[in-house]
């Protein structure tokens, strides 16, 4: 079994694009729902998702998630019911007050990713680290899931 990205993508405005309602032979499906504006995560109720690399080795999986601009305290990582859940949230606010003006800036950034883990992972041995904008995970495999060396069979 391999790692599977889990995302519940919703369409805006519910099920208004059903053929029984519009009978437009895919006009809305091809034009409206696939437009860059509605494919944007804002309209679909999602925050942006960082890029993810997954590498499988004989004894473990290595996951790298690109999340620059965060600190390790901004992350929340859990394993729940066979899913590795990764989320982060960061907000900043600055205010300058001078005699005739006030300048206030603020920013907010967040994301959330969930990956379904294979049953071959030792959930109690998952390790995470954050360095130079990359959140890395080592997910060790159970002994029975490791690739065995080929065994030579003698012919009698």
QUIZIUR-V652997 format. One record per residue. N is the residue number from 1. SS is DSSP state (2 for helix, 1 for strand, 0 for the rest). PHI is phi in radians with two decimals (none if undefined). D_FIRST is the distance of its C-alpha to the first C-alpha in whole Angstrom. Layout:
[[N SS PHI D_FIRST] [N SS PHI D_FIRST]]
This chain:
[[1 0 none 0] [2 0 -2.00 4] [3 0 -1.22 7] [4 1 -2.22 9] [5 1 -1.21 13] [6 1 -1.98 15] [7 0 -2.61 18] [8 0 -1.80 21] [9 0 -1.42 23] [10 0 -1.86 26] [11 0 -1.66 29] [12 0 -1.21 33] [13 0 1.17 35] [14 0 1.15 33] [15 0 -1.77 33] [16 0 -1.19 36] [17 0 -1.64 35] [18 0 -1.21 35] [19 2 -1.10 37] [20 2 -1.15 39] [21 2 -1.52 40] [22 2 -1.88 41] [23 0 0.70 41] [24 0 -1.99 40] [25 0 0.89 38] [26 0 1.44 36] [27 2 -0.99 38] [28 2 -1.16 37] [29 2 -1.05 33] [30 2 -1.48 34] [31 2 -1.71 37] [32 2 -1.38 36] [33 0 -1.22 33] [34 0 -1.71 32] [35 0 -1.26 34] [36 2 -0.99 34] [37 2 -1.12 35] [38 2 -1.41 33] [39 2 -1.39 30] [40 0 -1.08 31] [41 0 -1.07 29] [42 0 -1.01 32] [43 0 -1.29 33] [44 0 -1.75 29] [45 0 1.31 30] [46 0 -2.11 27] [47 0 -1.48 28] [48 0 -1.22 27] [49 0 -2.00 24] [50 0 -1.26 23] [51 0 -1.15 22] [52 1 -2.41 18] [53 1 -2.05 17] [54 1 -2.20 14] [55 1 -2.17 14] [56 1 -1.78 11] [57 0 -2.04 13] [58 0 -1.04 13] [59 0 -1.93 14] [60 1 -2.87 13] [61 1 -1.88 12] [62 1 -2.05 15] [63 1 -2.10 16] [64 1 -2.16 19] [65 1 -2.14 21] [66 1 -1.42 24] [67 0 -2.49 27] [68 0 -1.23 30] [69 0 1.59 33] [70 0 -1.77 32] [71 0 -1.96 32] [72 2 -1.12 30] [73 2 -1.25 32] [74 2 -1.34 31] [75 1 -1.59 27] [76 1 -2.25 25] [77 1 -2.18 22] [78 1 -2.37 20] [79 1 -2.04 17] [80 1 -2.47 18] [81 0 0.96 16] [82 0 1.47 12] [83 1 -2.08 14] [84 1 -1.60 15] [85 1 -1.85 18] [86 1 -2.16 21] [87 1 -2.48 24] [88 1 -2.59 27] [89 1 -2.56 31] [90 1 -2.56 34] [91 1 -2.40 38] [92 1 -2.37 41] [93 1 -2.52 44] [94 1 -2.28 47] [95 1 -2.39 51] [96 1 -2.07 54] [97 1 -2.14 58] [98 0 -2.09 61] [99 0 -1.03 64] [100 0 -1.92 64] [101 0 -2.66 60] [102 1 -2.22 57] [103 1 -2.10 53] [104 1 -2.25 50] [105 1 -2.19 47] [106 1 -2.59 43] [107 1 -2.53 40] [108 1 -2.50 36] [109 1 -2.48 33] [110 1 -2.66 30] [111 1 -2.74 26] [112 1 -2.62 23] [113 1 -2.34 19] [114 1 -2.31 16] [115 1 -2.16 13] [116 1 -1.36 10] [117 0 -1.59 9] [118 0 -1.20 5] [119 0 -1.17 8] [120 0 -1.40 8] [121 1 -1.54 10] [122 0 -1.47 14] [123 2 -1.05 15] [124 2 -1.28 19] [125 2 -1.88 18] [126 0 -1.24 17] [127 1 -2.06 20] [128 1 -2.30 22] [129 1 -2.62 25] [130 1 -2.23 27] [131 1 -2.64 29] [132 0 0.92 31] [133 0 1.43 29] [134 1 -2.05 25] [135 1 -1.64 23] [136 1 -2.00 21] [137 1 -2.26 18] [138 1 -2.00 17] [139 1 -2.03 14] [140 1 -1.30 14] [141 1 -1.55 12] [142 0 -1.18 13] [143 2 -0.94 15] [144 2 -1.21 13] [145 2 -1.63 10] [146 0 -1.21 12] [147 0 -1.24 13] [148 0 -1.50 16] [149 0 -1.16 19] [150 0 -1.06 21] [151 0 -1.87 23] [152 0 -1.46 26] [153 0 -1.81 28] [154 0 -1.39 31] [155 0 -1.66 33] [156 0 -1.54 36]]
